Each structure stands twice: as C-alpha cells, then as structure tokens.
Amino acid sequence: MISDAIETTQCQRKDPVDLFHSGHFVKICAPMVRYSKLAFRTLVRKYNCDLCYTPMIIAADFVRSVKARDSEFTTSKGDRPLIVQFAANEAQVLSDAARIVCPFADGIDLNCGCPQRWAMAEGYGACLINKPELVQDMVRHVRNQVENPRFSVSIKIRIHDDLKRTVDLCRKAEATGVSWITVHGRNVEERHQPVHYDAIKIIKQNLSIPIVANGDVKTLKDAENIHHMTGTDGKNSAYFGYYFSKFARKWTF
Ligand SMILES: Cc1cc2nc3c(=O)[nH]c(=O)nc-3n(C[C@H](O)[C@H](O)[C@H](O)COP(=O)(O)O)c2cc1C
C-alpha cells in the first residue's frame, strides 16, 4: 500500500507546525487504534479536521514486516497533513520507521501515553514518561536520520502525579527538538476521571513549543472551554478534535 501511495502523496507535503502558528484554533483527530484509519480520517477531514493521526503502530513490526506495513498503514492523496503514531522503545527502530513513512506523511508521533498493561510490559507507551533520556534519544535519532527538517517529531504523554517530573520531561523533549507535545491530562492509572486541565496549563506555561491539550473533548464547545481553562494563547496551542470520534468511543486509554 505504501508503494502504491508514493506518487500520489509525495507532492502533497504540508508542514504541520505551520498550523500551530496560523493563529487559528487547530482541530486535531486523536490517534485511535482500530478507528483513525484512512476511511475515518477521510471522513473527519470533510468536517474541517486540520490534522489527523494514524492509530498507534508498533514500530518494530512496521520496520520488520512488509505485511505489517501493508495492513497497518494506508494513505491517499488527500490524506494530509498526516502524523503517523508509533509505539517504540529503541531509537534506531523508531528512526527506521520514520524514514519509511517520511515520503507519505508529515511527521511521526511517539506514543508515551498508552497505559495498557501489555504495552507498558514491552517498554512502550506511558512507561516512557519515566524515561526522559530514552525519549530524548529517540527524538534525536529521528531528527538526525530523517533528511527532511520540516518532518515533525512529536510526542504524546500522560502526566505524573508529581507534575515537576512532567515539566522536566517536556523541557528535555523540547531541548531535543520535539515539534510539539500532546498532553493527555490524566495519570497512568486514570481512565474516565476528570482531566487535570490545571496541569496542562502549567505545562503550557513552562514550554515554548506548541502544547496540545487532550482528554474529554466531546464537542467543539468543550475544546473552546479547554482552550480558556488551560490559558493558552490559541496561536501555538491546539486541542484534539476528539469530538469527531465520539461515535467510536468503545474504550479509552
Ligand atoms: C478507541 C480508542 C483508541 C485509542 N487509540 C489510541 C492510540 O492508538 N494512540 C494514542 O496515543 N491514544 C489512543 N487513544 C487515546 C486517545 O487518543 C485520547 O488520548 C483519549 O481518548 C482522550 O481521553 P478521552 O477519551 O477522555 O477524551 C485511544 C482512545 C480510544 C477511545
């Protein structure tokens, strides 16, 4: 599928970071395993979604197997800007995966937020919030090995109980050249509990790069409220257009 897409998608490249500096409210469709595939992305783009993520893809499988690539990743001409989200725990593997998708996407995102037991046991997802140096190493590798400097490298995190650790993680990621950080404002144990928007606000105040607030966005109004609650300026911040996917709500991580 990737090879079929080469000619049709290469010319459509967009810089997703420009969206955050456009001065407009940026509507983003969150990564969702089994949902945010090409058909779903095509649908939400018709409803003015600005930026779409693929579901989380295991980078090691993606690099190793053509079959995994063909089943996990499809795209099309209008499917831009597109961020491919990976689960990874090794810098070289993540950067190999990033180099494979680079011609067909606008950036990659490292999942540091999945709290599922199997993922944490493999060293993927939310356990990475406790390994800032590994996150830095992974980001740095992608930055160094993907030739296009406009290809974005972002991370999606959950918060610590001790917010200082989250701010420290974010600062380290920022120093390594991460393009933006999405903050799902819950800790690893929390599922449907209220989102800690105050924590997102503090993170935003301590960082210069765009911060995307995530959690409990079910309507556009919710997104606007969160925008005010987190005190961000609307120019370099944005919110998941998760309201696009309220029909897909089967479980939450
Ligand atoms: C069905 C489903 C699949 C999800 N898959 C992913 C995923 O692949 N990667 C990821 O980072 N988050 C994933 N999430 C989490 C969402 O991206 C988002 O962080 C979460 O839904 C926000 O919390 P909320 O549901 O309370 O709004 C998924 C959520 C749902 C409901």
The ligand as an SDF file (V2000), in Angstrom:
LIG
                    3D

 31 33  0  0  0  0  0  0  0  0999 V2000
  -10.8570    3.5730   20.7500 C   0  0  0  0  0  0  0  0  0  0  0  0
   -9.6760    4.3430   21.1920 C   0  0  0  0  0  0  0  0  0  0  0  0
   -8.4300    4.0670   20.6690 C   0  0  0  0  0  0  0  0  0  0  0  0
   -7.3220    4.8220   21.0700 C   0  0  0  0  0  0  0  0  0  0  0  0
   -6.0980    4.5720   20.4980 N   0  0  0  0  0  0  0  0  0  0  0  0
   -5.0350    5.3780   20.8020 C   0  0  0  0  0  0  0  0  0  0  0  0
   -3.8020    5.2620   20.1150 C   0  0  0  0  0  0  0  0  0  0  0  0
   -3.6460    4.4600   19.2040 O   0  0  0  0  0  0  0  0  0  0  0  0
   -2.7880    6.0970   20.4900 N   0  0  0  0  0  0  0  0  0  0  0  0
   -2.9280    7.0290   21.4820 C   0  0  0  0  0  0  0  0  0  0  0  0
   -1.9810    7.7640   21.7700 O   0  0  0  0  0  0  0  0  0  0  0  0
   -4.0960    7.1700   22.1370 N   0  0  0  0  0  0  0  0  0  0  0  0
   -5.1510    6.3810   21.7970 C   0  0  0  0  0  0  0  0  0  0  0  0
   -6.3480    6.5850   22.4030 N   0  0  0  0  0  0  0  0  0  0  0  0
   -6.4810    7.7010   23.3550 C   0  0  0  0  0  0  0  0  0  0  0  0
   -6.9610    8.9540   22.6340 C   0  0  0  0  0  0  0  0  0  0  0  0
   -6.0410    9.3430   21.6330 O   0  0  0  0  0  0  0  0  0  0  0  0
   -7.1420   10.0960   23.6370 C   0  0  0  0  0  0  0  0  0  0  0  0
   -5.9180   10.3390   24.2830 O   0  0  0  0  0  0  0  0  0  0  0  0
   -8.1840    9.7730   24.6940 C   0  0  0  0  0  0  0  0  0  0  0  0
   -9.3310    9.2160   24.1020 O   0  0  0  0  0  0  0  0  0  0  0  0
   -8.5370   11.0660   25.4410 C   0  0  0  0  0  0  0  0  0  0  0  0
   -9.3590   10.8160   26.5110 O   0  0  0  0  0  0  0  0  0  0  0  0
  -10.9700   10.9140   26.4100 P   0  0  0  0  0  0  0  0  0  0  0  0
  -11.4010    9.6430   25.7370 O   0  0  0  0  0  0  0  0  0  0  0  0
  -11.4180   11.0210   27.7970 O   0  0  0  0  0  0  0  0  0  0  0  0
  -11.2720   12.1170   25.5810 O   0  0  0  0  0  0  0  0  0  0  0  0
   -7.4650    5.8410   22.0310 C   0  0  0  0  0  0  0  0  0  0  0  0
   -8.7290    6.1100   22.5530 C   0  0  0  0  0  0  0  0  0  0  0  0
   -9.8240    5.4000   22.1430 C   0  0  0  0  0  0  0  0  0  0  0  0
  -11.1820    5.7460   22.7060 C   0  0  0  0  0  0  0  0  0  0  0  0
  1  2  1  0
  2  3  1  0
  2 30  2  0
  3  4  2  0
  4  5  1  0
  4 28  1  0
  5  6  2  0
  6  7  1  0
  6 13  1  0
  7  8  2  0
  7  9  1  0
  9 10  1  0
 10 11  2  0
 10 12  1  0
 12 13  2  0
 13 14  1  0
 14 15  1  0
 14 28  1  0
 15 16  1  0
 16 17  1  0
 16 18  1  0
 18 19  1  0
 18 20  1  0
 20 21  1  0
 20 22  1  0
 22 23  1  0
 23 24  1  0
 24 25  2  0
 24 26  1  0
 24 27  1  0
 28 29  2  0
 29 30  1  0
 30 31  1  0
M  END
$$$$
